[in-house]
Amino acid sequence: MKRTQKSSIKLLDSLRDSLNRSSFDLQNLIEEIQDTIDQEKQIEQNEEGSDKKNKKIEQLEKEIDLLKDEVKLGVEEKKSFEESIEKQNEEITDLKKALKKCITGNGNNTSPTPSGSATNEDVEFLNFVMPSIINSTRHTHWGSLERKSGLEQLKKIVGRAKELIVIDPYFYKGGFSEIENEEYISNIIDIINPSNITRLHIITNKRHISESIREELKSLYGTKISESFTNNIHDRIWIIDHHNACLVGTSLNGIGSKLAFILPLPYKDLESLKKELKDSKLLYDKDRRKRMKLNSLSLDDFIKRSSNRQIIAKFLIGN
């Protein structure tokens, strides 16, 4: 009986040792498998990183190709512009010759014309060349259907506004020729009727002003027009009667030249904008003159206010 028990104990010990060894081997196997999985994950991550780098390189290469295309297009446009200028110079030269012939007479005719007269051929030539030279001073978007459509949309939005604030850094800029400036003034009058408006306040940039445009508008709108200057606002915004506003994708003189949108400005954005304008003292202030210090008055300003006895008294006392 004792011998049998001893044998059983030995078998149990042997079995236990075997199980311990198997457990140890199994643990090692699990660790090896885990290491293999980690290595494969690392390889996949490296491959993903490489793929991302390759995609980024491809994207950069595409951007470089686009830049090359833009440069090429710019060179072509420059060449086209130079050819256009050369053609215009030729037309101007021909026009000068024709004008000279009109003044001195055409010596090539068998029956010379009196000095200062022009032949039918000269007149026909002038009628042909003059419109071409006049049109060459106009940029293509002036008078275009796209510009007319954009101005009409803006006119509908502005409607019968009594008070209008226009934020546009190029509002006083106008065009690039006398013809374009005349059309620009006409556009403004059509959109903002001087007889309907009670206050037209312009917030613009001093660096982009045509004094002829500015003076013309002042003569048209008189005391109804006021202005503030800043170079801290980029967007073009029209505020109608302080309650509505639209965001215009380009300056008034640029409508029709490129793709741009006229969109309503959300109410919260309008309120934030009005607060910023007020804090920056860019809004029209009807009481500004009343608060003006007398020692800052010029002689002309003093004369304008000389009908006010109180002002005269303060001025004489020295305030």
MOGI-V679821 format. One record per residue. N is the residue number from 1. RES is the residue in one small letter. OMEGA is omega as a letter, one per 30 degrees, with the letter a starting at -180 (* if undefined). D_LAST is the distance of its C-alpha to the last C-alpha in Angstrom with 2 decimals. Layout:
BEGIN
n: {N N}
res: {RES RES}
omega: {OMEGA OMEGA}
d_last: {D_LAST D_LAST}
END
This chain:
BEGIN
n: {1 2 3 4 5 6 7 8 9 10 11 12 13 14 15 16 17 18 19 20 21 22 23 24 25 26 27 28 29 30 31 32 33 34 35 36 37 38 39 40 41 42 43 44 45 46 47 48 49 50 51 52 53 54 55 56 57 58 59 60 61 62 63 64 65 66 67 68 69 70 71 72 73 74 75 76 77 78 79 80 81 82 83 84 85 86 87 88 89 90 91 92 93 94 95 96 97 98 99 100 101 102 103 104 105 106 107 108 109 110 111 112 113 114 115 116 117 118 119 120 121 122 123 124 125 126 127 128 129 130 131 132 133 134 135 136 137 138 139 140 141 142 143 144 145 146 147 148 149 150 151 152 153 154 155 156 157 158 159 160 161 162 163 164 165 166 167 168 169 170 171 172 173 174 175 176 177 178 179 180 181 182 183 184 185 186 187 188 189 190 191 192 193 194 195 196 197 198 199 200 201 202 203 204 205 206 207 208 209 210 211 212 213 214 215 216 217 218 219 220 221 222 223 224 225 226 227 228 229 230 231 232 233 234 235 236 237 238 239 240 241 242 243 244 245 246 247 248 249 250 251 252 253 254 255 256 257 258 259 260 261 262 263 264 265 266 267 268 269 270 271 272 273 274 275 276 277 278 279 280 281 282 283 284 285 286 287 288 289 290 291 292 293 294 295 296 297 298 299 300 301 302 303 304 305 306 307 308 309 310 311 312 313 314 315 316 317 318 319}
res: {m k r t q k s s i k l l d s l r d s l n r s s f d l q n l i e e i q d t i d q e k q i e q n e e g s d k k n k k i e q l e k e i d l l k d e v k l g v e e k k s f e e s i e k q n e e i t d l k k a l k k c i t g n g n n t s p t p s g s a t n e d v e f l n f v m p s i i n s t r h t h w g s l e r k s g l e q l k k i v g r a k e l i v i d p y f y k g g f s e i e n e e y i s n i i d i i n p s n i t r l h i i t n k r h i s e s i r e e l k s l y g t k i s e s f t n n i h d r i w i i d h h n a c l v g t s l n g i g s k l a f i l p l p y k d l e s l k k e l k d s k l l y d k d r r k r m k l n s l s l d d f i k r s s n r q i i a k f l i g n}
omega: {l l a l l l a a l l l l l l l l a l l l a l l l a l l a l a l l l l l l l l l l l l l l l l l l l l l l l l l l l l l l l l l l l l l l l l l l l l l l l l l l l l l l l l l l l l l l l l l l a l l l l a a a a a a a l l a l l a l l a l l l l a l a l l a a a l a a l a a l a l a a l a a l l l l l l l l l a l l a a l a a l l a l a l a a a a a a a a a l l l l l l l a l l l a a a a a a a a a a l l l a a l a a a a a a l a l l a a l l l l a a l a l a l a l a l l a l a a l a l a a l l a a l l l a a l l a a a a a a a l l a l a l l l a a l l l l l a l l l l a a l l l l a a a a a a a a l a a l a l l l l a l l a a l a a a l l a l a a l l l *}
d_last: {131.36 129.48 130.02 128.54 125.46 124.96 125.22 122.69 120.26 120.64 119.99 116.88 115.60 116.36 114.58 111.57 111.38 111.71 108.89 106.68 107.37 106.72 103.42 102.39 103.38 101.58 98.38 98.66 99.21 96.13 94.04 95.43 94.61 91.03 90.61 91.86 89.40 86.47 87.55 87.77 84.30 82.92 84.67 83.19 79.68 80.13 81.36 78.39 75.99 77.83 77.62 73.85 73.50 75.70 73.67 70.44 72.05 73.21 69.71 68.25 70.99 70.12 66.44 67.50 69.71 66.84 64.63 67.50 67.80 64.07 64.35 67.41 65.67 62.70 65.13 66.84 63.59 62.57 65.97 65.72 62.26 63.56 66.54 64.29 62.17 65.38 66.70 63.51 63.72 67.30 66.34 63.61 66.18 68.63 66.01 65.25 68.96 69.29 66.39 67.97 71.24 69.53 68.15 71.19 73.94 76.45 79.01 81.19 82.39 85.75 84.28 80.87 78.00 75.92 72.91 69.82 71.88 72.35 75.51 75.81 76.00 72.64 70.98 72.45 71.27 67.68 67.70 68.88 66.57 63.25 62.69 63.51 60.89 58.24 59.03 58.97 55.20 54.70 54.79 57.55 55.45 53.65 55.49 57.74 59.02 57.37 53.93 54.52 55.67 52.66 50.18 52.10 51.85 48.09 47.82 49.83 47.59 44.33 46.03 43.82 40.69 37.58 35.16 36.23 34.91 36.82 36.81 38.67 37.98 39.96 38.81 37.52 40.51 43.10 46.50 48.03 48.87 47.75 50.36 49.15 45.50 46.58 48.52 45.62 43.25 46.10 46.51 42.86 43.04 46.31 44.95 41.47 41.92 38.76 39.69 40.08 37.13 33.76 31.97 33.26 31.34 32.68 32.46 34.06 34.39 32.66 35.85 37.96 36.34 38.03 35.37 37.86 38.33 34.62 33.90 36.96 35.88 32.38 34.12 36.49 34.15 31.03 28.03 30.43 30.42 27.89 28.40 27.81 29.45 31.48 34.73 35.58 37.37 40.85 42.23 41.87 40.90 40.35 38.71 39.68 37.62 36.51 39.98 42.39 42.41 44.93 45.37 46.39 48.50 47.26 44.46 44.69 46.02 48.66 50.23 53.94 54.18 55.13 56.14 53.10 52.52 50.09 50.00 48.18 45.65 46.55 44.23 43.53 42.65 40.32 38.49 38.24 36.96 34.27 33.09 33.05 31.09 28.52 28.25 27.93 25.19 27.58 27.76 26.05 22.82 22.14 18.82 17.49 15.58 13.95 12.68 11.71 8.51 7.12 7.86 11.25 12.03 14.99 15.89 18.35 16.07 13.68 16.89 18.17 15.31 15.25 17.50 14.84 13.69 11.00 9.41 10.18 8.74 5.16 6.03 7.80 5.79 3.84 0.00}
END
